[in-house]
Amino acid sequence: MNTAGDAFVFLGSVPKELAGKGISRQILGFGEPLMLVRAEFEEGAVGYVHAHTHAQVTYVQSGEFDVVVDGVEKRLGPGDSFYVAPNLEHGAVCKKAGVLLDVFSPMREDFLNESNS
């Protein structure tokens, strides 16, 4: 895995870790104020509704997802994005296999702890 402050991260050198049934995650860069995470979903995979103290912006790189943020659901595809304010419930169901790029502020230290266990 890369370390905080790495200037360059190459996707092929970042290990994938299981983030749920049919979901893998790669941490692509992080430092004290933020983190970039690539989440690859198989069709039908569910990112269960949850909340956390981090602000989050997610970009749909590929695929199709039914996304719910604070009780509002929308279908999103390539090029779409969504914002989640801290502590709001949110989740996603993958309708067509794809990739989400998540940016968190502050960084998700819990993800780093999971990677090291």
N, C-alpha and C positions, 0 to 999 in steps of 0.2 A: 504494500500500500504506500501511497505517497505520504509525505510528512507535511506538517503545517508549513506554509511558506514556500513549498516547491514552486518554482516559476513555470516549469513545463511538466505536463502529465500526458503520457501516451496511452490511449485507450487500451491497446493490446497488452500493456504491462500491468494493468490494474486488475487484480483478481475480482471475480464475481462472488458475491455472497448471497445466500438465500435470505429473502426478506418476506417470505410467505409462500404459500402454495402457488407455483406458477409465476413467481416474481423473483427476479434477481436484481441486485443493486451493486453499483460501482461508485465509489467516492472519487470524484475527479479533481477535486481541489478544495482546500479549506484553509482558513486562518481565523483569528479571533472574531472578526465581524461576520463572516459568512461561509457558506459551504455549497458546493455544486455536486449533485448526486444524479447519476443516470439509473433509471429504473426500467428494466425490460419486463414486459408482461406477456404471458401467453394468453390466447383467447380464452375468456371465461374467468381469468384470475381476478380476485377481489382484493382491493386495498380497502380493508374494513374501515368504517366510519370511526374516527378518532379525533383527538384534539391534543395540541401541545403548545408550549409557551413561545414557540418560534414563529415569526412571520415567514410565509412561504409564497413563492411564485413558481408556478409550474408551466412549462412549455411542452406542448404535444409535438414531439419530433415525428412520430409515425403512429399509425393505428387509429383506433376509434375507441372512445371512452365515455361512459355515462358517469359524470362527475357531480357530486353533491357538495355544496358549501353552505353551511348554516341553513340547511333545510331546502335549498333551492337546487334543483337538478337540471343539468344541461348535457347534451351530447356534443363532445368536442372531437375534432380531427386535426390532422397535420396543420401546423401553423397557429392553432388556437392556444390560448393560455388562460390561467386563472390565478387569482390571488386569494390567499387565506390569511386573515388577520390572526394575531396570537389568540389562542384559546377557543377558536371557532371549530366546531365539528365539521369534518370533511372526509370524503372517501371517493373511490373510483372503482367502477366495474369495467373490465376490458371487453369490448365487443368485437374488436379485430386486433390481433396481436400487434404490439407496438412498443414504443419507447417514450417515457416521460423524462424530462430534465427538470429536476427540482432544485431551487435555490432557497436556502434557509438563512435567516438572520435572527439571532446569532447562530453560529455553527451548531450542529447536532452532536454534542459530545457523547450522547448515548450511542450514536452510530459508531463512533470510534471505539467505545468500550466493547460493543458487540463484535467488532472486527478483531479485537485483540483477545477475545475469549475462546 
